[in-house]
Amino acid sequence: MRLSEVHAAESVAYLNRSLARLQDIWEEIGIPDEQRVQRTNAVHKHTKSLLDKIIEEEKSLKNKLLKSIEACRKELANLCDELQLPPFEEEEGCSTLQTEKNNRTRLEALKKQKKQRMEELKGLVAKDRELCNVMCTSPFSIDQSAVPSMQQLEAYRTYLANLTKEKECRLEEFVTIRKEVIACMEDLEQHPETSFEMDVVCEDVDAFCLSNDNIAALKLVL
């Protein structure tokens, strides 16, 4: 027998003892039987009202849990779809209370995962934008309003890592050729004649657009 059932049986026994004690007291006082019936009915009415109130409160709790479970199921289905994950499966044999807790815990975990993915995407987009400005390239093709899959994030990271290496190579090549151009002009006592040559010689290294066309044009200056 469950502990709750033991306590319920004790409560019933206590109620019966209390009613019997009341009968004894009324007997000792000498209260007529008609009044005893009235008093017993009053006790019954009061006890019933209290128990009905408690039952309604517990039924309300049950309905609240069921509504929470249903709401969590809908959110979990949407999040699993957004995150491109397999549908969430509830553990069999769990109570209503445990099911609600499990669903809510899983929901919070998926919300956190969604937030992390979107924050990482935001960071990658910012880095991509910076590299695009430097190298005059097109941004990585990805829907910035949707939650990216883990595969998409990995592909984006790899793309930016390769682009960063390419930037470093182009920058190194630019700096080398730029020195040669400046040295050559100084030897020939020449000054930059075109706007492009001005950009090469006078502009800050970090401000120069490291596009393939610019690198190719730079080699022609020599």
C-alpha angles and dihedrals in degrees: 000000000000120000090242090056090050090053091047091053090048090051091052091047091049091050091051092048091049092051090048090049090051090052089052092049092049089048091052092048092046099237111172119251093247091058090045089058090050092049092046089052089050090053090047092049093048093046092046092049091051093047092046090053092050091047091051090050091051092046088051090052090050092051090047090053092048091050090048091051091051093047091048091050091055093047092045091052091051094046094047087052093047093046091043092236130143114272114276113255120205119228111255123237096028124137121246090256094050093045091053091049093047093049093047092048092050091046092054090049092053092046089053091048091050091050092049093050093049092048091050090048090052090052093048092049090052092050090046091052091051092051091046090056092051098042101029092234132144117261122256112275108248136127104250093193095057129072107259121229120240088252092054092050091049091049090049092050091050092048093051092045090054092044091051090052090049090050091052091050093049092046091051091048091047093051092049095049092042091057090049091049093049092046091048092050091049091050091050092039090234130147129214109278105183131051089246092055089049090053091050097047104031107026122091113265093236092053096056116106107239097206122147090247092053093049090049091047090048091058090054091058088069 
